[in-house]
Amino acid sequence: MSNVKNYTEQGGEKTVIGGTLEIVEGGQVVGLPSAFTPAAFQADSTATTIAGLVVDFNTLLAKLKVAGLMAAE
């Protein structure tokens, strides 16, 4: 083991990140499976009443839940 937070073990089979891994603009992580699913499109609200806004907001919440971006309960 090393006395630094981030290091690659001898042989290069294992890299330990004990600090912060920062990926700057244009950087990429390749080979990791992604569990991210974008939510379905939600149009901007044109509601003119509170009741209409509640409907639009609840529609947005439902889409976030279906996409797995928000817990259902």
C-alpha positions as CSV (number, residue, x, y, z in Angstrom):
1,M,0.0,0.0,0.0
2,S,1.1,3.5,-0.7
3,N,1.0,6.7,1.5
4,V,-1.0,8.6,-1.1
5,K,-4.8,8.5,-1.6
6,N,-4.7,7.7,-5.3
7,Y,-2.4,5.0,-6.7
8,T,-2.1,2.1,-9.1
9,E,-0.8,-1.1,-7.6
10,Q,2.2,-2.8,-9.1
11,G,1.2,-4.6,-12.3
12,G,-1.5,-2.1,-13.1
13,E,-4.4,-4.4,-12.3
14,K,-5.9,-2.2,-9.6
15,T,-6.1,1.6,-9.2
16,V,-7.3,3.0,-5.9
17,I,-9.1,6.3,-5.7
18,G,-9.1,7.5,-2.1
19,G,-9.4,11.2,-3.0
20,T,-11.5,12.8,-5.6
21,L,-11.7,11.7,-9.3
22,E,-12.5,14.7,-11.4
23,I,-13.5,14.3,-15.0
24,V,-13.1,17.6,-16.8
25,E,-15.2,18.8,-19.7
26,G,-14.5,16.6,-22.7
27,G,-13.2,13.8,-20.6
28,Q,-14.8,10.4,-20.9
29,V,-15.2,7.2,-18.8
30,V,-15.3,4.2,-21.2
31,G,-16.4,0.7,-20.4
32,L,-18.7,1.3,-17.4
33,P,-22.3,0.1,-17.7
34,S,-24.7,3.0,-17.3
35,A,-27.9,2.6,-15.3
36,F,-29.0,6.1,-16.3
37,T,-32.3,6.4,-18.2
38,P,-33.5,9.8,-19.2
39,A,-37.0,10.7,-18.2
40,A,-39.6,11.2,-20.9
41,F,-39.9,14.7,-22.3
42,Q,-42.1,17.1,-20.3
43,A,-43.2,20.2,-22.1
44,D,-43.0,23.5,-20.4
45,S,-46.1,24.2,-18.3
46,T,-48.6,26.6,-19.8
47,A,-51.0,26.3,-16.8
48,T,-52.9,29.4,-15.9
49,T,-54.4,28.0,-12.7
50,I,-52.9,26.3,-9.7
51,A,-55.0,23.2,-10.5
52,G,-53.5,23.1,-14.0
53,L,-50.0,23.5,-12.6
54,V,-50.6,20.6,-10.1
55,V,-51.5,18.4,-13.1
56,D,-48.4,19.4,-15.0
57,F,-46.2,18.9,-11.9
58,N,-47.7,15.4,-11.1
59,T,-47.1,14.4,-14.7
60,L,-43.4,15.4,-14.4
61,L,-43.2,13.4,-11.1
62,A,-44.7,10.3,-12.8
63,K,-42.2,10.5,-15.6
64,L,-39.3,10.8,-13.2
65,K,-40.5,7.7,-11.3
66,V,-41.0,5.7,-14.5
67,A,-37.4,6.6,-15.6
68,G,-36.1,5.4,-12.2
69,L,-34.8,8.8,-11.3
70,M,-37.2,9.0,-8.3
71,A,-38.3,6.4,-5.9
72,A,-42.0,5.4,-6.4
73,E,-42.7,5.5,-2.6
